[in-house]
Amino acid sequence: MARRRPREHRPLSLSSSHWRADGAAKVRYPTEREALAAAAERGREAGMELGAYRCGFCHGWHMGRRDPRHD
């Protein structure tokens, strides 16, 4: 069995996408599918369209507002 290389750990800054607007850490989802499911549920509750993106810091998935510039 091949050995995995350890992931590079980078320090988080308060301005990184790993933090919510209120300063709390974002929820990390292990898969895009789980993040999209959570985004759909939260989006219905909030009345907005949310999406998911891969985090460059924790290598998990987070949900966030859809940016129409990237569609």
C-alpha positions in Angstrom: 0.0 0.0 0.0 1.4 3.4 -1.0 2.1 5.9 1.8 0.4 9.2 1.6 2.4 12.4 1.8 1.5 14.5 4.8 -0.6 17.5 3.8 1.0 20.9 4.0 -0.4 22.9 6.9 -0.6 26.6 6.3 -1.4 29.1 9.0 -4.8 30.6 8.8 -5.3 34.3 8.7 -8.4 36.1 9.8 -9.0 37.2 6.2 -8.9 33.7 4.8 -12.0 31.9 3.4 -11.8 29.5 6.3 -13.7 31.9 8.6 -17.3 33.1 8.6 -18.1 36.8 8.6 -18.8 36.6 12.4 -15.3 35.3 13.0 -16.2 31.7 13.7 -14.6 28.9 11.8 -16.6 27.5 8.8 -17.9 24.0 9.0 -15.6 21.5 7.1 -17.4 18.9 5.0 -15.4 15.9 3.9 -17.0 15.8 0.4 -18.4 18.2 -2.1 -21.7 16.2 -2.1 -22.1 16.8 1.7 -21.3 20.5 1.4 -23.7 21.0 -1.5 -26.5 19.2 0.5 -25.9 21.5 3.5 -25.7 24.5 1.2 -29.1 23.6 -0.4 -30.7 23.2 3.0 -29.2 26.4 4.5 -30.0 28.3 1.3 -33.7 27.3 1.5 -33.8 28.5 5.1 -32.0 31.8 4.3 -33.7 32.4 1.0 -30.5 32.7 -1.0 -28.5 30.5 -3.3 -25.4 28.9 -1.7 -22.7 26.8 -3.3 -19.6 24.8 -2.2 -15.9 25.2 -2.7 -12.8 23.3 -2.0 -10.7 24.9 0.9 -7.0 25.4 0.2 -6.3 25.4 3.9 -8.0 22.3 5.3 -8.6 20.6 2.0 -12.2 20.0 2.9 -15.3 21.6 1.5 -17.1 24.7 2.7 -20.4 26.3 1.7 -20.7 29.9 0.8 -22.7 32.4 -1.3 -22.7 31.8 -5.0 -20.7 34.4 -6.9 -22.5 35.1 -10.2 -19.1 36.3 -11.7 -17.9 32.7 -11.6 -20.9 31.1 -13.2 
